[in-house]
């Protein structure tokens, strides 16, 4: 396989990449909402604020774990493709 040959993502990798981006993006938006809420002196014990405060605590570690899974899948697929191309 040539060095500059592009290796396309398979369906699982595309879905996983989209989920990683979505979870991380929603978590970052929740962090920004918390900053805005604190600036406006909102009551964080009622309404949607407890969920907004808990979302980054769950979402960001989940995004990291999914990112590691994505990297393992990508590396193993590329290694398999390189090994098959050498035959």
C-alpha positions as CSV (number, residue, x, y, z in Angstrom):
1,X,0.0,0.0,0.0
2,X,1.4,3.4,-1.0
3,X,2.2,5.9,1.7
4,X,-0.3,8.5,0.4
5,X,-3.2,6.1,-0.2
6,X,-6.2,7.2,1.7
7,X,-7.9,4.5,3.9
8,X,-11.6,5.1,4.1
9,X,-13.5,4.7,7.4
10,X,-15.9,1.9,7.7
11,X,-19.4,2.3,9.0
12,X,-18.6,1.5,12.7
13,X,-15.7,4.0,12.7
14,X,-17.9,6.8,11.2
15,X,-20.7,6.2,13.7
16,X,-18.2,6.1,16.6
17,X,-16.5,9.3,15.4
18,X,-19.9,11.0,15.2
19,X,-20.9,9.8,18.7
20,X,-17.6,11.0,20.1
21,X,-18.0,14.5,18.6
22,X,-21.6,14.7,19.7
23,X,-21.0,13.6,23.3
24,X,-18.0,15.9,23.6
25,X,-19.8,18.8,22.0
26,X,-22.9,18.5,24.2
27,X,-20.6,18.3,27.3
28,X,-18.8,21.5,26.2
29,X,-22.1,23.3,25.6
30,X,-23.2,22.2,29.1
31,X,-20.0,23.7,30.6
32,X,-20.6,26.9,28.8
33,X,-24.2,26.9,30.1
34,X,-22.9,26.5,33.6
35,X,-20.6,29.5,33.2
36,X,-23.5,31.6,31.9
37,X,-25.7,30.4,34.7
38,X,-23.1,31.3,37.3
39,X,-22.7,34.7,35.8
40,X,-26.4,35.2,36.0
41,X,-26.5,33.9,39.6
42,X,-29.0,31.1,38.7
43,X,-30.2,28.6,41.3
44,X,-28.4,25.3,40.5
45,X,-30.6,23.2,42.7
46,X,-33.8,23.4,40.6
47,X,-34.8,22.9,37.0
48,X,-32.4,21.6,34.3
49,X,-29.3,22.9,36.1
50,X,-28.5,19.6,38.0
51,X,-28.5,17.7,34.8
52,X,-26.4,20.4,33.1
53,X,-23.9,20.1,35.9
54,X,-23.8,16.3,35.8
55,X,-23.5,16.0,32.0
56,X,-19.8,17.0,31.6
57,X,-18.9,14.7,34.5
58,X,-20.3,11.7,32.5
59,X,-19.9,12.9,28.9
60,X,-16.3,13.9,28.8
61,X,-14.9,10.6,30.3
62,X,-17.2,8.7,28.0
63,X,-15.9,10.6,25.1
64,X,-12.3,9.7,26.1
65,X,-13.1,6.0,26.4
66,X,-14.9,6.1,23.0
67,X,-11.9,7.9,21.5
68,X,-9.6,5.1,22.8
69,X,-11.8,2.5,21.3
70,X,-11.9,4.4,18.0
71,X,-8.1,4.5,18.0
72,X,-7.7,0.8,18.7
73,X,-10.2,0.0,15.9
74,X,-8.5,2.3,13.4
75,X,-5.0,1.0,14.2
76,X,-6.0,-2.7,14.0
77,X,-7.9,-2.1,10.7
78,X,-5.0,-0.2,9.2
79,X,-2.5,-2.9,10.3
80,X,-4.7,-5.6,8.8
81,X,-4.9,-3.6,5.5
82,X,-1.2,-3.2,5.4
83,X,-0.6,-6.8,6.1
84,X,-3.0,-7.9,3.4
85,X,-1.5,-5.5,0.9
86,X,1.9,-7.0,1.5
87,X,0.8,-10.4,0.4
